[in-house]
Amino acid sequence: RENSSENILSSANRLLLHEGRLTLAESTRLLEVYLFLFDDFLLITKIKRNKKKYGGSDTSLIPVCPSLTPELQSFIREGGFCTVLDQPIPLDRLILKNVEPV
């Protein structure tokens, strides 16, 4: 939604509680996603791998935000990136359930 997307992402008081990879089971396939759990919403991003290398073989010079986990920093240095899969899910509208491992 256009009207809420600017406000939900611009809070200066937001805390990142956890982040990490997860495999999302869609109806016909498995999708590798990267989750960002903030204190007020859950953001699900789709992991994309860039087939092109940046400016030669030394990708360690690509600037990466130091607050990201080492896993995500490494992924970005390898040319990967994340795109938002869907609208952020407010935590007050989220229901978690334990499921048996497949």
One Martini backbone bead per residue (centre of mass of N, CA, C, O) as a GRO file, in nm:
protein
  102
    1ARG     BB    1   0.095   0.037   0.024
    2GLU     BB    2   0.149   0.361  -0.020
    3ASN     BB    3   0.063   0.510   0.253
    4SER     BB    4   0.236   0.298   0.456
    5SER     BB    5   0.532   0.248   0.351
    6GLU     BB    6   0.673   0.505   0.452
    7ASN     BB    7   0.608   0.483   0.762
    8ILE     BB    8   0.708   0.186   0.836
    9LEU     BB    9   1.027   0.245   0.739
   10SER     BB   10   1.088   0.537   0.925
   11SER     BB   11   1.164   0.444   1.202
   12ALA     BB   12   1.388   0.536   1.465
   13ASN     BB   13   1.289   0.299   1.694
   14ARG     BB   14   1.373   0.054   1.550
   15LEU     BB   15   1.429  -0.302   1.597
   16LEU     BB   16   1.657  -0.555   1.541
   17LEU     BB   17   1.621  -0.894   1.642
   18HIS     BB   18   1.627  -1.065   1.361
   19GLU     BB   19   1.815  -1.274   1.120
   20GLY     BB   20   1.755  -1.490   0.822
   21ARG     BB   21   1.735  -1.786   0.682
   22LEU     BB   22   1.478  -1.940   0.467
   23THR     BB   23   1.239  -2.187   0.379
   24LEU     BB   24   0.979  -2.152   0.149
   25ALA     BB   25   0.661  -2.300   0.106
   26GLU     BB   26   0.519  -2.343  -0.176
   27SER     BB   27   0.305  -2.506  -0.372
   28THR     BB   28   0.561  -2.602  -0.597
   29ARG     BB   29   0.798  -2.469  -0.413
   30LEU     BB   30   1.111  -2.361  -0.309
   31LEU     BB   31   1.210  -2.066  -0.113
   32GLU     BB   32   1.463  -1.842  -0.073
   33VAL     BB   33   1.490  -1.656   0.230
   34TYR     BB   34   1.500  -1.332   0.407
   35LEU     BB   35   1.474  -1.235   0.739
   36PHE     BB   36   1.318  -0.953   0.923
   37LEU     BB   37   1.303  -0.891   1.272
   38PHE     BB   38   1.116  -0.669   1.421
   39ASP     BB   39   0.941  -0.506   1.682
   40ASP     BB   40   0.679  -0.458   1.451
   41PHE     BB   41   0.796  -0.647   1.207
   42LEU     BB   42   0.791  -0.857   0.911
   43LEU     BB   43   1.048  -0.924   0.668
   44ILE     BB   44   1.030  -1.053   0.335
   45THR     BB   45   1.291  -1.183   0.134
   46LYS     BB   46   1.440  -1.231  -0.175
   47ILE     BB   47   1.687  -1.425  -0.301
   48LYS     BB   48   1.951  -1.297  -0.506
   49ARG     BB   49   2.163  -1.374  -0.780
   50ASN     BB   50   2.434  -1.243  -0.930
   51LYS     BB   51   2.592  -1.323  -1.231
   52LYS     BB   52   2.757  -1.079  -1.198
   53LYS     BB   53   3.053  -0.925  -1.155
   54TYR     BB   54   3.229  -0.697  -0.978
   55GLY     BB   55   3.500  -0.537  -1.092
   56GLY     BB   56   3.610  -0.823  -1.082
   57SER     BB   57   3.759  -1.040  -0.836
   58ASP     BB   58   3.749  -0.811  -0.602
   59THR     BB   59   3.479  -0.809  -0.364
   60SER     BB   60   3.596  -0.686  -0.085
   61LEU     BB   61   3.544  -0.367  -0.175
   62ILE     BB   62   3.258  -0.375  -0.113
   63PRO     BB   63   3.031  -0.192   0.037
   64VAL     BB   64   2.914  -0.265   0.375
   65CYS     BB   65   2.708  -0.287   0.620
   66PRO     BB   66   2.810  -0.341   0.955
   67SER     BB   67   2.517  -0.441   1.076
   68LEU     BB   68   2.541  -0.686   0.929
   69THR     BB   69   2.571  -0.993   0.886
   70PRO     BB   70   2.816  -1.192   0.773
   71GLU     BB   71   2.637  -1.349   0.579
   72LEU     BB   72   2.520  -1.099   0.426
   73GLN     BB   73   2.783  -0.967   0.347
   74SER     BB   74   2.887  -1.203   0.175
   75PHE     BB   75   2.651  -1.214  -0.023
   76ILE     BB   76   2.691  -0.924  -0.135
   77ARG     BB   77   2.988  -0.962  -0.231
   78GLU     BB   78   2.879  -1.195  -0.440
   79GLY     BB   79   2.612  -1.029  -0.572
   80GLY     BB   80   2.387  -1.023  -0.383
   81PHE     BB   81   2.025  -0.989  -0.314
   82CYS     BB   82   1.729  -0.822  -0.184
   83THR     BB   83   1.376  -0.862  -0.216
   84VAL     BB   84   1.068  -0.774  -0.164
   85LEU     BB   85   0.797  -0.993  -0.144
   86ASP     BB   86   0.620  -0.829   0.067
   87GLN     BB   87   0.450  -0.701   0.290
   88PRO     BB   88   0.474  -0.609   0.586
   89ILE     BB   89   0.429  -0.778   0.904
   90PRO     BB   90   0.255  -0.721   1.160
   91LEU     BB   91   0.279  -0.852   1.480
   92ASP     BB   92  -0.033  -0.810   1.558
   93ARG     BB   93  -0.098  -1.015   1.282
   94LEU     BB   94   0.071  -1.255   1.392
   95ILE     BB   95   0.091  -1.617   1.358
   96LEU     BB   96   0.229  -1.878   1.549
   97LYS     BB   97   0.337  -2.219   1.461
   98ASN     BB   98   0.392  -2.538   1.528
   99VAL     BB   99   0.576  -2.774   1.330
  100GLU     BB  100   0.653  -3.043   1.173
  101PRO     BB  101   0.900  -3.184   1.037
  102VAL     BB  102   0.974  -3.298   0.702
   0.00000   0.00000   0.00000
